[in-house]
Structures are given as C-alpha cells and as structure tokens.
Amino acid sequence: MTKNYTQVWDLDSIYHGGSASPELQEALHNLKQEIHSFVQNVAEWSVPESTEDSVEFLLLINQNAEISKGLMNAGSFLECLASADVNDERAVELSGLVYSYAAEHATALDDWYEKFVETDDRIWTELLQARGLSQIAFVLNEARENRKQKGSKEQEAVINALSVDGYRGWSDHYDTIVGKLRIDIELNGQKQTISAGQALNMLNDPDHQVRQEVFRAYTAAWQSNGRLFADTLNHLAGFRLKTYDIRGEEDFLKEPLALNRLDNKTLDTMWKVIEEHKATFVTFLERKAQLLGLKKLSFYDVEAPLVLTEQPKKYSYDEGAAFILEQFEKFSPKMARFAKHAFEKHWIEAENRDNKRPGGFCTDFPLEKESRIFMTYDGAPGTVATLAHELGHAFHSHVIRNEPYENTDYAMNVAETASTFAEMIIADASVKAAESKEEKITLLEDKIGRSIAFFMNIHARFLFETRFYQERKNGLLSVDSLNRLMEEAQREAYLDALDEYHPQFWASKLHFYIADVPFYNFPYTFGYLFSLGIYHKALETGKSYEDDYIALLKDTGAMSTEQLAQKHLHVDLTKPTFWEDAVQLAAADVEEFLQLTEDLI
C-alpha cells in the first residue's frame, strides 16, 4: 500500500520563516563572529616547530569545520528558497552576504595553508601523526600541496574578495535572467506562457509536433536573450582565466581535475574508450528514428519517449516512491530505509508548478544532519529515475556523516557515482518489471538514453567548454561564435547523427554558469561508468555487497579517485580495461534493444 507523500519540502525545520527567518539572521550573525575569530586565530598561529604545537593546530581544525558547516547550512537553505521560488529576492540578497562570508573565510584558509607550506617537512609529517590527525592526513596534505600552486597571500586575498562579484556575481546574474525567462507557445490553438523548467519537461512529450513547437519557442527565448547570456558566460570565464594568469597557470583543466582528485590520464583514457564505441550508440539513434517515423532524430527527439502502447507508463508520486523503495531494498536495505525516511520527513520538493528553477539537485545541511532534494516530478519513468538519482546523493551524505568533517568533502565525480548507481537500480528494475514486449522496449530505450546523455551530450559539453576557454583567452566571444562552438561540439559528439542541433545549449544549461566548479560535465560521465562497474559487482554479489558499497562511499573524501578504485575495485583507471568493460555493459543494452525492435521496422 502506497503512502500519501507530500511533494513540497519542509524547510522550516532548518530555519523557520523562510528568507525572513529570525533564526537564519541569528545564525548568520554568529557565523560572521566565528569567521572573524578564525581570521584572528590564524594570524596568531605560528608555524609549528614541534609536535607540541599540535594542540593549537587541532583547535583551528575544529573551528574551521564548524565554520564550514555553518556556511554550507546557510548557503544550502538560501539555494533551496531561491530554487523553489525564483521571485524570492530576499533569498538572493542573503546569498550574496553568505558569499562574502565565504570569501573572508577562504582568505583566512589561504593564510593558514601558507603556514602549512612553511612548516618543515619532518615536523609536518610528525604533526599529522599526532592526536589522531592521520585520519584526515590526505585532506591536510592536499591543502598544503594545492596552496603551493596558488599565488601569494596578498594575491589570493584580492582574488577571494573579488570573487563575490566575479564568480558569484555573474553566476547569480544568470539565475536572475533565467528566473524571469518566460516561453510563449501555442499548442492546439491555445496560447500558453510557461517557465523554462516547464518547457524542458514538455520537450519530452511523446508527440513530435509538440516537441518541435516547444523547441522552436524554447530556443527562440534563449536566443532573444543571447547577449545577456554571452556577457555572463564571457565574464565568468574571463574572471577565472585571469585568476589562473595571476597564479601562473596556463592549463585551464588543471583546476577541475584537481577538484575531482582525478589524473588527466584517467580522463583521457575514459573519453578515448567512449569514442571507440560510439558507433554502437549511433546505431541505436538510427533505430529510434525509424521507430518514430523519422529519417533522422533531431536534438529534441533524442530523449523523446517511444510510445508503443496506448497509455505510456506513468507513475503517481506515491507509486514512484513505492517503486524506488522496493528496488532499493533488493540491493541495500539501509538505502531503502534511508529513502523512506526522506519521503516521510518531507525532504523532497517535487511539485510541478511555475516559478521554480529548472533542473534538480540534492543539497546538504550538516548541522541538522539532513539533506533536501529539488526537482520537478511529472510521473514519467525518467523522472522516477531522477528522483532515485537525487536520493543516491542524499544517501551518500548520510553514510559519510559520521566521518571526520574534513573527509566528507568528496569530489563531484565520485558524488555522481552514488547518485547514478541509485538511478541505475531503478532504470534496470523498470526494464525487468515490464509486463509486455512493448513496455520493455520503451523502458529499455529510456535506460539507453542515459548512455547517450553521458557519452554524447556530456561529451559535447566537455568539447564546447574546452574550446570556449581556449578561444576566450584571446577575447570575448559573440553569441554567433558561441552558437557555432556549441553546434560543432554537438556534431562531433553525436558523430553527426542528428538532423537538427541545439546551438543555444550553452545559454540554456545552468552547468556552464556554476561558480564553484568549472567543467561541470565530465564528472557525470565518470560517475556513470564508475557506477556501472560497481553495479555489475553488486549484481554478482547481491545484498552482501551493501557494506562493501558503503565502505567505498565512506572513502570518497579521503583519497584520490585512482586510489579509491584501486582499493575497492582493484582496478587501474588510467588503463582502458575498466572503461572497456563498463562501456560494454551499456552496449549490451543496445544489442538487446535492436533485437527486440527488429520486427517493428
């Protein structure tokens, strides 16, 4: 029996009263005081000359952890408010205040890490062995090494101060434009005005004509605001490139690789293996076009559902929740119990309504030891999988919660592993639970669509961003230039298998405008393939793999990605073998799809 779960989240349990919350104001006031105290304590802390100095070092570590939790709590709360209601201007204003606090904190951290560098190597090694610091040694060593790659203390202070209006300012500017964006469409003689998020959902409509009409209006809206988006992207990237110049860093991939604790050899090997197998997935696109009665798919057809039955599969929110809980239980009872808790405690904002931002996310509240999930649910199997994806993120935060706080800051690529693993459980279960051949085909198509997204769509984003940053070094890019770069990247990534592309995708995709993380793309593909390998092992092992999986998640913030794979999967990510095996698992779905649809063309 399904329960009647609410589709609107509870944020009052975090800070009561939304953006006008007195509790939030008090928390921000206390946070400001604590940061000022940390700044003074760092200034007074002398470079350690013996392990006897470890007491003060430990006090600074603990103070820093509490400040980091407070910043995340306030930032997550305000992000939730602004995402659920794009008209909440007070939330946006307060976010700017939190950004300024974070910048002040970051400057203090740079000063602190500079003293890490100044510490004698022998003393540093002994210091990390004292008072249980060995458990967070990886993170502290990483901070020390990363500081060596940055500019002087004075330069970093200026960068942190300017980043509020540089990185954050332009990123927030993008959110403001998107929040005001409205798309005028006319379907069946009726005119409608919808948000960008609602239009995005309509691009998955089973009717080709509806998709085409919405896509025309959707791309026109982004194009009409193209100058605004081009200014935003140009200046966001320009600030980043100037920061690299100050630090003497020419390779713009160095920072995203470091943030993901990933070796460039691993990234290159992954993309090379994918490129060698893309022809298989082009065959799938060609078969899908035939089944849809088209000569070639257009960009807006790639994710369109196949409708082989009169009533496409739809899940009510409660049915979707019940299906997720049932399938999670088969792999991990602990994950199922956690997801049930998230539904019951109203951690999820899923209502399909206007004035919400497009997309979805999971964000953490470390002080309450809770998460919140944002998405727009429409009942299609794909959104059930998206809900599972975000619950995977939340479960990751949950199992790592009792680790030292320093070890809970895991990179995006391994974060996407946990979420994609959860999503894969649901997608695979949906196919296996199909009650007819036709239903199995449609669900298998939806599952393969994820491979297309990670191998082609994400690859196009990576190619675009790489070339954009390269050209941006020489000056500003016009709307036409950005459109050209985007279409060229899409043609290459899809092996020119589409009839029509989406040149304005650079404007419509939020990921290009995220302040904290450049190249918010390749970690998704990494996470997908990495989780495929983990999922295959889980299938072979069964429920007994649950503890091994949780152990892997707990280590995600305490070692490099390559070390993580070696320790828990016994594989070398810089070699093609692991990636070959993972891609072959995805290719097997295509082979099954082609066999099942042979008599339908």
C-alpha positions in Angstrom: 0.0 0.0 0.0 1.4 3.4 -1.0 1.5 6.3 1.3 0.4 9.8 0.6 3.7 11.6 0.5 3.8 15.4 0.1 5.6 16.8 -2.9 6.6 20.0 -1.1 9.6 20.0 1.2 9.9 21.2 4.8 12.5 23.9 5.2 11.1 25.4 8.5 12.8 22.6 10.4 16.1 24.1 9.2 15.3 27.8 9.8 11.7 28.8 10.5 10.3 31.6 8.4 12.0 31.3 5.0 14.2 34.2 3.9 12.7 36.4 6.7 13.7 33.9 9.3 15.0 35.4 12.6 16.8 32.0 13.2 18.6 32.5 10.0 19.6 36.0 10.9 21.0 34.8 14.2 22.9 32.0 12.5 24.4 34.5 10.1 25.4 36.9 12.8 27.1 34.1 14.8 28.8 32.8 11.6 30.2 36.3 11.0 31.6 36.5 14.5 33.1 33.0 14.3 34.9 33.8 11.0 36.4 37.0 12.5 37.6 34.8 15.4 39.1 32.3 13.0 40.9 35.1 11.0 42.5 36.3 14.2 43.4 32.8 15.4 45.1 32.0 12.1 47.0 35.3 12.2 48.2 34.5 15.7 49.1 30.9 15.0 52.8 30.4 14.5 54.4 28.0 12.0 54.8 24.8 14.2 58.3 23.9 15.2 57.5 20.7 17.1 54.6 18.3 17.6 53.9 20.2 20.9 52.2 22.8 18.7 49.5 20.2 17.8 47.0 21.4 20.4 46.5 24.8 18.7 46.5 23.1 15.3 43.7 20.8 16.4 41.7 23.8 17.8 42.0 25.5 14.4 40.9 22.4 12.6 37.8 22.1 14.7 36.9 25.7 14.4 37.3 25.6 10.6 35.0 22.5 10.5 32.3 24.4 12.4 32.5 27.4 10.2 32.4 25.2 7.0 29.2 23.6 8.3 27.6 26.9 9.1 28.4 28.3 5.6 27.0 25.2 3.9 23.9 25.2 6.1 23.1 28.9 5.3 24.1 28.6 1.6 22.0 25.4 1.1 19.0 26.9 2.8 19.1 30.0 0.6 19.7 28.0 -2.6 16.6 25.9 -1.7 14.4 29.0 -1.2 15.6 30.7 -4.5 15.1 27.4 -6.5 11.6 26.8 -5.2 10.5 30.4 -5.8 12.5 32.4 -8.4 10.8 35.5 -7.1 12.3 35.3 -3.6 14.6 38.3 -4.0 15.5 38.3 -0.3 17.0 34.9 -0.6 19.2 36.1 -3.4 20.3 39.1 -1.4 21.2 37.0 1.6 23.1 34.6 -0.6 25.3 37.5 -1.5 26.0 38.0 2.2 26.9 34.3 2.6 29.2 34.6 -0.4 31.1 37.5 1.2 31.5 35.5 4.4 32.8 32.5 2.4 35.3 34.8 0.7 36.6 36.1 4.0 36.8 32.5 5.2 38.7 31.4 2.1 41.2 34.2 2.6 41.9 33.0 6.1 42.3 29.5 4.8 44.9 30.7 2.3 46.8 32.3 5.1 46.5 29.1 7.2 47.6 26.9 4.3 50.5 29.2 3.6 51.8 28.2 7.1 51.3 24.6 6.2 53.8 25.2 3.3 56.2 27.0 5.6 56.2 24.1 8.1 59.3 21.9 7.8 58.5 18.6 6.1 59.7 16.5 9.1 57.6 18.5 11.5 54.6 18.4 9.2 54.8 14.6 9.0 55.1 14.2 12.8 52.3 16.7 13.3 49.9 14.6 11.2 50.7 11.5 13.3 49.8 13.3 16.5 46.4 13.4 18.2 44.6 11.3 15.6 45.2 13.6 12.7 46.4 10.7 10.5 42.7 10.0 9.6 42.5 13.4 7.8 46.1 13.5 6.6 45.1 13.2 3.0 42.9 16.3 3.1 45.5 18.3 5.0 48.3 17.2 2.7 46.1 18.1 -0.3 45.5 21.6 1.1 49.3 22.0 1.6 50.1 20.9 -1.9 47.3 22.9 -3.5 48.5 26.1 -1.7 51.9 25.7 -3.4 50.1 26.0 -6.8 48.4 29.3 -5.9 49.6 32.9 -5.8 51.0 34.9 -3.0 49.0 35.5 0.2 48.2 39.1 -1.0 47.1 37.9 -4.4 44.8 35.2 -3.1 43.2 37.7 -0.7 42.4 40.0 -3.6 41.0 37.1 -5.7 38.8 35.9 -2.8 37.5 39.4 -2.2 36.7 40.0 -5.9 35.2 36.5 -6.4 32.0 37.6 -4.7 31.3 39.9 -7.7 33.4 37.9 -10.1 32.4 34.2 -9.8 29.3 34.5 -7.7 28.0 37.8 -9.1 27.9 36.5 -12.7 26.6 33.1 -11.6 23.7 34.8 -9.7 23.1 37.1 -12.7 22.5 34.0 -14.8 19.9 32.7 -12.3 18.2 36.1 -12.3 17.8 36.1 -16.1 16.6 32.5 -16.2 14.1 33.2 -13.3 12.5 36.0 -15.4 12.5 33.9 -18.7 9.1 33.0 -20.0 8.3 31.0 -23.1 5.3 31.7 -25.2 3.9 28.6 -27.0 0.8 27.8 -29.0 -0.5 24.2 -29.0 -3.8 23.1 -30.3 -4.8 26.7 -30.9 -4.2 27.6 -27.3 -1.6 30.1 -26.2 0.4 29.4 -23.1 3.2 31.2 -21.2 5.4 28.8 -19.3 8.7 28.8 -17.4 12.0 27.3 -18.7 11.6 24.3 -16.4 8.1 23.5 -17.6 9.2 23.9 -21.2 12.1 21.5 -20.6 9.7 18.8 -19.4 7.5 19.4 -22.5 10.5 18.6 -24.7 9.9 15.0 -23.6 6.4 15.0 -24.9 5.5 11.8 -27.0 4.1 14.0 -29.8 6.8 15.0 -32.3 4.9 18.1 -33.3 4.6 19.3 -29.7 8.3 18.8 -29.2 9.1 20.7 -32.3 6.9 23.6 -31.5 8.1 23.8 -27.9 11.7 23.5 -29.1 11.3 26.4 -31.6 9.8 28.6 -28.8 12.4 27.4 -26.3 15.4 28.1 -28.4 14.0 31.4 -29.5 13.7 32.5 -25.9 17.3 31.7 -25.2 18.5 33.3 -28.5 16.5 36.5 -27.8 18.4 36.9 -24.5 21.6 35.7 -26.1 23.6 38.9 -25.5 22.8 38.7 -21.8 23.9 35.1 -21.5 27.0 35.8 -23.7 28.0 38.6 -21.4 27.5 36.4 -18.4 29.5 33.5 -19.6 32.3 35.6 -21.1 32.9 37.5 -17.9 32.5 34.4 -15.6 35.1 32.6 -17.7 37.2 35.8 -18.0 37.5 36.2 -14.3 38.5 32.5 -13.9 41.2 32.8 -16.6 42.6 36.0 -15.1 42.8 34.1 -11.8 44.8 31.4 -13.5 47.1 34.1 -15.0 47.8 35.5 -11.6 48.7 32.1 -10.3 50.9 31.4 -13.4 48.7 28.5 -14.5 48.2 28.1 -18.3 46.2 24.8 -18.3 42.5 25.6 -17.5 41.8 21.8 -17.0 44.2 21.7 -14.0 41.8 23.1 -11.5 38.7 20.9 -12.5 41.0 17.8 -12.5 42.3 18.8 -9.0 38.8 19.4 -7.7 37.8 16.0 -8.8 41.1 14.4 -7.5 41.5 12.9 -10.9 44.5 12.2 -13.1 44.5 13.6 -16.6 45.4 10.1 -17.9 42.2 8.7 -16.4 40.1 11.4 -18.1 41.8 10.9 -21.5 41.5 7.2 -21.3 37.8 7.4 -20.5 37.0 9.6 -23.4 39.1 7.6 -25.8 37.3 4.4 -24.9 33.9 6.0 -25.3 34.9 7.5 -28.7 35.9 4.0 -29.9 32.4 2.6 -29.1 30.2 5.5 -30.2 29.2 3.8 -33.5 27.2 1.3 -31.4 25.1 4.1 -29.9 24.7 5.8 -33.3 23.0 2.5 -34.4 20.6 2.9 -31.5 19.8 6.5 -32.6 19.2 5.4 -36.1 16.8 2.6 -34.9 15.0 5.0 -32.7 14.5 7.4 -35.6 12.9 4.6 -37.6 10.6 3.7 -34.8 9.5 7.3 -34.5 8.9 7.5 -38.2 11.7 10.0 -38.8 14.7 9.9 -41.2 16.9 11.3 -38.5 16.5 12.3 -34.9 16.8 16.0 -34.0 18.2 17.2 -30.7 14.7 17.4 -29.2 13.9 13.8 -30.3 16.9 12.2 -28.6 15.2 12.0 -25.2 11.6 11.6 -26.6 9.8 8.6 -25.2 8.9 5.7 -27.5 5.2 5.2 -27.4 4.3 1.6 -28.4 1.3 1.3 -26.2 -1.9 3.4 -26.0 -1.1 4.6 -22.5 2.5 5.5 -21.8 3.8 4.3 -18.4 3.2 6.9 -15.7 3.7 6.7 -12.0 1.9 8.9 -9.5 4.3 10.4 -7.0 3.4 7.8 -4.4 3.7 5.0 -6.9 7.2 6.3 -7.9 8.2 6.4 -4.3 7.0 2.9 -3.6 8.8 1.6 -6.7 12.1 3.2 -5.6 11.8 1.8 -2.0 11.0 -1.7 -3.3 14.0 -1.7 -5.7 16.5 -0.1 -3.2 15.5 -2.8 -0.7 16.8 -5.6 -3.1 20.3 -4.1 -3.1 20.6 -2.3 0.2 18.0 -2.4 3.0 19.9 0.5 4.6 19.4 2.7 1.5 15.7 1.8 1.4 15.2 2.7 5.0 17.0 6.0 4.4 14.9 6.8 1.3 11.7 6.1 3.3 12.9 8.5 6.0 13.5 11.2 3.4 10.0 10.8 2.0 8.3 10.7 5.4 10.3 13.7 6.7 9.4 15.9 3.7 12.9 16.4 2.4 11.8 16.5 -1.2 10.5 19.4 -3.3 9.0 17.7 -6.4 5.8 19.7 -7.2 5.2 20.6 -10.9 4.5 24.3 -10.8 5.5 27.6 -12.2 8.2 29.9 -10.7 10.6 27.0 -9.9 14.0 26.9 -11.4 14.6 24.1 -14.0 16.7 21.0 -13.2 17.3 19.2 -9.9 19.8 18.9 -7.1 20.5 17.5 -3.7 21.9 19.7 -1.0 23.2 19.0 2.4 22.5 20.5 5.9 25.4 19.3 8.0 24.3 21.0 11.3 20.9 19.1 11.2 22.5 16.1 9.5 19.8 16.2 6.8 19.5 16.7 3.0 17.0 18.3 0.7 16.1 17.3 -2.8 14.8 19.6 -5.5 13.3 18.5 -8.8 10.1 18.7 -10.9 8.2 15.4 -11.0 5.9 14.6 -13.9 5.4 10.8 -13.5 7.4 9.6 -16.5 9.8 6.7 -15.8 12.7 9.2 -16.4 11.6 11.4 -13.5 11.3 8.4 -11.2 14.9 7.6 -12.1 15.9 11.3 -11.5 14.3 11.1 -8.0 16.3 8.0 -7.3 19.4 9.8 -8.6 19.0 12.6 -6.1 18.2 10.1 -3.3 21.5 8.4 -4.1 23.3 11.7 -3.4 21.4 12.1 -0.1 22.3 8.5 0.9 26.0 9.2 0.2 25.9 12.2 2.5 24.1 10.1 5.1 26.6 7.2 5.2 29.6 9.5 5.3 28.0 11.7 8.0 30.0 10.3 11.0 33.4 10.5 9.3 35.6 13.4 10.2 34.1 16.5 8.6 37.2 17.1 6.6 36.7 13.7 4.9 33.1 14.5 3.9 34.0 16.9 1.2 34.0 14.4 -1.7 34.6 15.4 -5.3 31.8 15.7 -7.9 32.9 12.7 -10.0 32.5 10.3 -7.0 29.4 12.1 -5.9 27.8 11.3 -9.3 28.8 7.7 -8.7 26.4 7.2 -5.8 23.6 9.0 -7.5 24.0 7.2 -10.8 24.2 3.9 -9.0 20.8 4.6 -7.4 19.4 5.7 -10.7 20.7 2.6 -12.4 18.9 0.4 -9.9 15.6 2.0 -10.9 16.2 2.0 -14.6 17.2 -1.6 -14.7 14.4 -2.7 -12.4 11.9 -0.9 -14.7 13.0 -2.9 -17.7 12.9 -6.2 -15.8 9.4 -5.4 -14.4 7.9 -4.7 -17.9 4.7 -6.6 -18.4 4.9 -6.7 -22.2 7.4 -6.6 -25.0 6.3 -3.1 -26.0 6.7 -1.8 -22.4 10.1 -3.4 -22.2 11.2 -1.7 -25.4 10.1 1.7 -24.2 11.8 1.3 -20.8 15.0 -0.1 -22.3 15.1 2.9 -24.6 14.8 5.2 -21.6 17.6 3.4 -19.9 19.9 3.6 -23.0 19.1 7.2 -23.2 21.3 7.7 -20.1 24.2 6.2 -22.0 23.5 8.6 -24.9 23.4 11.5 -22.5 26.7 10.6 -20.8 28.6 9.5 -23.9 27.3 12.2 -26.4 25.5 15.1 -24.7 28.0 15.4 -21.8 30.9 14.9 -24.3 29.6 17.8 -26.4 29.6 20.0 -23.3 33.1 19.0 -22.5 34.3 19.7 -26.1 32.4 23.0 -26.1 33.8 24.2 -22.8 37.4 23.2 -23.7 37.3 25.1 -26.9 35.4 28.0 -25.4 38.1 28.5 -22.7 40.8 28.2 -25.3 39.2 31.0 -27.5 38.2 33.1 -24.5 41.9 33.6 -23.8 42.0 35.7 -26.9 39.0 37.9 -26.1 35.2 38.0 -25.8 33.1 35.6 -27.9 29.9 36.8 -29.6 26.5 35.0 -29.5 27.1 33.7 -33.0 30.6 32.4 -32.0 29.2 30.6 -29.0 26.4 29.1 -31.1 29.0 27.9 -33.6 31.2 26.3 -31.0 28.2 24.6 -29.4 26.9 23.1 -32.7 30.3 22.0 -33.8 30.8 20.2 -30.4 27.4 18.5 -30.7 28.0 17.4 -34.3 31.3 15.9 -33.2 30.0 14.3 -30.0 27.0 12.7 -31.8 29.1 11.7 -34.9 26.8 14.0 -36.9 23.9 11.6 -36.4 21.3 14.2 -35.8 19.2 16.2 -38.2 18.9 19.4 -36.1 21.1 20.6 -33.2 20.7 23.0 -30.3 23.3 25.8 -30.8 21.8 27.8 -27.9 22.5 25.0 -25.4 25.4 27.0 -23.9 22.9 29.5 -22.8 20.2 27.2 -21.6 22.4 24.8 -19.5 22.9 26.0 -15.9 26.1 23.9 -15.5 28.2 26.3 -17.6 27.4 29.1 -15.1 28.1 27.4 -11.8 30.6 29.5 -9.9 32.4 26.9 -7.7 33.2 24.2 -10.3 34.4 24.7 -13.8 33.8 21.9 -16.3 30.7 20.7 -14.6 30.4 17.9 -17.2 33.0 15.1 -17.4 32.4 14.1 -13.7 28.9 12.9 -14.8 30.3 10.6 -17.4 32.9 9.4 -15.0 30.3 8.7 -12.3 28.1 6.9 -14.8 30.8 4.5 -15.9 32.3 4.1 -12.5 28.9 3.2 -11.1 28.3 0.7 -13.9 31.3 -1.2 -12.7 30.1 -1.0 -9.1 26.5 -2.0 -10.1 27.8 -5.0 -12.1 29.7 -6.2 -9.0 26.6 -5.6 -6.8 24.5 -7.8 -9.2 27.1 -10.6 -8.9 27.4 -10.3 -5.1 23.8 -9.5 -4.0 22.8 -7.9 -0.7 26.1 -8.9 0.9 27.7 -6.2 -1.3 25.9 -3.5 0.7 28.6 -3.0 3.3 31.4 -3.0 0.7 29.5 -0.3 -1.2 29.0 1.8 1.9 32.7 1.4 2.7 33.6 2.7 -0.8 31.3 5.7 -0.3 32.9 6.5 3.1 36.4 6.7 1.5 35.3 9.1 -1.3 36.5 12.2 0.6 39.8 10.7 1.9 41.8 9.7 -1.2 42.3 10.3 -4.9 39.9 8.7 -7.3 42.5 6.4 -8.6 43.4 5.3 -5.1 39.7 4.7 -4.4 39.2 2.5 -7.4 42.4 0.5 -6.6 41.4 -0.1 -3.0 37.8 -1.0 -3.5 37.6 -2.4 -7.1 41.2 -3.4 -7.6 41.4 -1.6 -11.0 43.7 0.9 -12.6 41.6 3.8 -14.0 44.5 5.1 -16.2 44.3 1.9 -18.2 41.4 1.2 -20.7 40.3 -2.2 -19.3 37.9 -0.9 -16.7 36.4 1.6 -19.1 36.0 -1.0 -21.8 34.1 -3.4 -19.5 31.8 -0.6 -18.3 31.0 0.7 -21.8 30.4 -2.9 -22.9 27.7 -3.2 -20.2 25.9 -0.2 -21.7 26.4 -1.5 -25.3 24.7 -4.8 -24.3 21.5 -2.8 -23.7 21.7 -1.5 -27.3 22.1 -5.0 -28.7 19.1 -6.2 -26.7 17.1 -3.2 -28.0 18.0 -3.8 -31.6 16.9 -7.5 -31.3 13.6 -6.6 -29.6 12.7 -4.0 -32.3 13.9 -5.9 -35.3 10.3 -6.8 -36.3 8.9 -3.3 -35.7 10.7 -1.6 -38.6 
